Amino acid sequence: MATEVEETIKRIQAHKGVMGVVIVNHEGIPIKTSLDNATSVLYSGLISQLTEKARNVVREMDSTNELTFLRVRSRRHEILIAPDREFILIVIQNTSD
């Protein structure tokens, strides 16, 4: 399983413009990352909070629905967020590429 995760991270990281990949547990703690520790902790904490709020919005609008993907784009970066039951996959990309 660990090898499969490593291969997936490498495959994602190989895409043009990808700055980093972070896998976060349900507590908002980075458990696997290609970024430095400070950046990983920053993204993990903030994105975990955002994901939880987005999940609540989706459930509030339709209690039978579930958040499956979230994309946040700014002038400099695009953050792709794929939440799961136990983990959140975060991919940070440059938008200029």
C-alpha positions as CSV (number, residue, x, y, z in Angstrom):
1,M,0.0,0.0,0.0
2,A,2.8,2.5,0.9
3,T,4.5,1.8,-2.5
4,E,1.2,2.5,-4.3
5,V,0.8,5.8,-2.4
6,E,4.4,6.8,-3.3
7,E,3.8,6.0,-6.9
8,T,0.6,8.0,-7.0
9,I,2.3,11.0,-5.4
10,K,5.2,10.8,-7.9
11,R,2.7,10.5,-10.8
12,I,0.8,13.6,-9.7
13,Q,4.1,15.5,-8.9
14,A,5.2,14.8,-12.5
15,H,2.4,16.9,-14.0
16,K,3.4,20.3,-15.3
17,G,2.9,23.1,-12.8
18,V,2.5,20.9,-9.7
19,M,4.3,22.5,-6.8
20,G,3.4,19.9,-4.2
21,V,1.2,17.2,-2.9
22,V,0.0,16.7,0.7
23,I,-2.0,13.9,2.2
24,V,-3.7,15.0,5.5
25,N,-5.4,12.8,8.1
26,H,-8.9,13.5,9.5
27,E,-7.3,15.6,12.3
28,G,-5.6,18.0,9.8
29,I,-2.1,16.6,10.3
30,P,0.0,16.0,7.2
31,I,1.0,12.4,7.0
32,K,2.7,12.4,3.5
33,T,4.0,15.4,1.7
34,S,6.4,16.6,-1.0
35,L,6.6,20.1,0.5
36,D,8.7,21.4,3.4
37,N,7.3,20.9,6.9
38,A,6.2,24.5,7.5
39,T,4.3,24.8,4.2
40,S,2.7,21.3,4.7
41,V,1.5,22.2,8.2
42,L,0.1,25.6,6.9
43,Y,-1.8,24.1,4.0
44,S,-3.0,21.1,6.0
45,G,-4.5,23.2,8.8
46,L,-6.2,25.7,6.5
47,I,-7.4,23.3,3.9
48,S,-8.8,20.9,6.5
49,Q,-10.9,23.7,7.9
50,L,-12.1,24.8,4.5
51,T,-12.9,21.3,3.5
52,E,-15.0,20.8,6.6
53,K,-16.9,24.0,6.0
54,A,-17.5,23.0,2.3
55,R,-18.8,19.6,3.5
56,N,-21.2,21.3,5.8
57,V,-22.5,23.6,3.1
58,V,-23.1,20.7,0.7
59,R,-24.9,18.7,3.4
60,E,-26.9,21.8,4.4
61,M,-28.1,22.3,0.8
62,D,-28.9,18.6,0.3
63,S,-28.5,16.1,3.2
64,T,-28.2,13.2,0.7
65,N,-25.3,14.8,-1.1
66,E,-21.6,14.6,-0.3
67,L,-18.5,16.8,-1.1
68,T,-16.3,14.9,-3.5
69,F,-13.9,17.5,-4.9
70,L,-13.0,21.2,-4.3
71,R,-11.0,23.5,-6.5
72,V,-9.7,26.9,-5.2
73,R,-8.0,29.2,-7.7
74,S,-6.1,32.4,-7.0
75,R,-3.9,34.5,-9.2
76,R,-0.8,32.5,-8.3
77,H,-2.0,29.0,-7.3
78,E,-4.7,26.5,-7.8
79,I,-5.4,24.1,-5.0
80,L,-7.1,20.8,-5.8
81,I,-8.8,19.1,-2.8
82,A,-10.1,15.5,-2.9
83,P,-11.6,14.7,0.5
84,D,-12.2,11.1,1.6
85,R,-13.5,9.6,4.8
86,E,-10.0,9.2,6.4
87,F,-7.8,11.5,4.4
88,I,-7.7,14.6,2.3
89,L,-5.5,14.8,-0.8
90,I,-4.2,18.3,-1.6
91,V,-2.4,19.2,-4.8
92,I,-0.9,22.7,-5.2
93,Q,-0.3,24.0,-8.7
94,N,1.1,27.1,-10.3
95,T,-1.6,28.9,-12.4
96,S,1.0,30.6,-14.6
97,D,2.1,27.3,-16.2
